Amino acid sequence: MNDELFKTFFKIGIVTFGGGYAMIPIIETEVVDKHRWLSREELLDLIAIAQSCPGVFAVNISTFVGYKLNRNRGAFVASLATALPSFLIILLIAMFFHQFKDNRVVEAIFRGIRPAVVALIAVPTFRLAQKVPITWANCWIPILGALAIWAFGVSPILIILLAGIGGYAYHALSSPIS
C-alpha cells in the first residue's frame, strides 16, 4: 500500500506546476477515479480541511489522504512523496540559477507560464464550486469573502475562521435539539 501511495503522490508532485490548487484535478483522477481510495465527497471534505490548515496545501491534502489509507505511516509516505519532487527541482535550480538568472529566454518562458498557472488554478476552483451546494441563499458568502480579500486586503485566514465559525453557528442553530 505505501509503495503505491508513494509512487502516486511522487508522480503528482513531479508533474504538477502551479501549486497545490493546480494539483486538485490530478489528485482527483488518481485518488478517486484510478485507485478508488476516496469518494469525490470525501476528497472534497479533505480539500476543505486542507485549505483551512496552515502549511502547503498539496502536502496537507496528501497527508490527509495518506492518513486515511494507512494512518501515520501513510501520512508520512504521502507527504514525503508530494514534497520530494519540488525539493529536488528547487535544489537543482538553486545550484544553477546564477548561470541563467538574467537570460532573456528564461525570463520569457516564465512570463509565458504565468497565464497557464492562472488557468491551472481557475479550473479546479470552478470544478469544486460545481460540487459544493452553493444556492441563491448562500452565494453571497464566497462573493463577500473574495471581495473582502481583494478590495479591502482582509486576511484569507480571517475569512476562513469567520466562515468556519459561521458554518458551525448556522448548523448548531438550525439542527433540531435532541
MODANOR-V593902 format. One record per run of one state. SS is the DSSP state (a for helix, b for strand, c for the rest). FROM is the first residue (numbers start at 1). LEN is the number of residues. If there is no record, write none. Layout:
BEGIN
ss;from;len
SS;FROM;LEN
SS;FROM;LEN
END
This chain:
BEGIN
ss;from;len
c;1;1
a;2;14
c;16;4
a;20;15
c;35;5
a;40;13
c;53;4
a;57;44
c;101;3
a;104;28
c;132;7
a;139;14
c;153;3
a;156;19
c;175;4
END
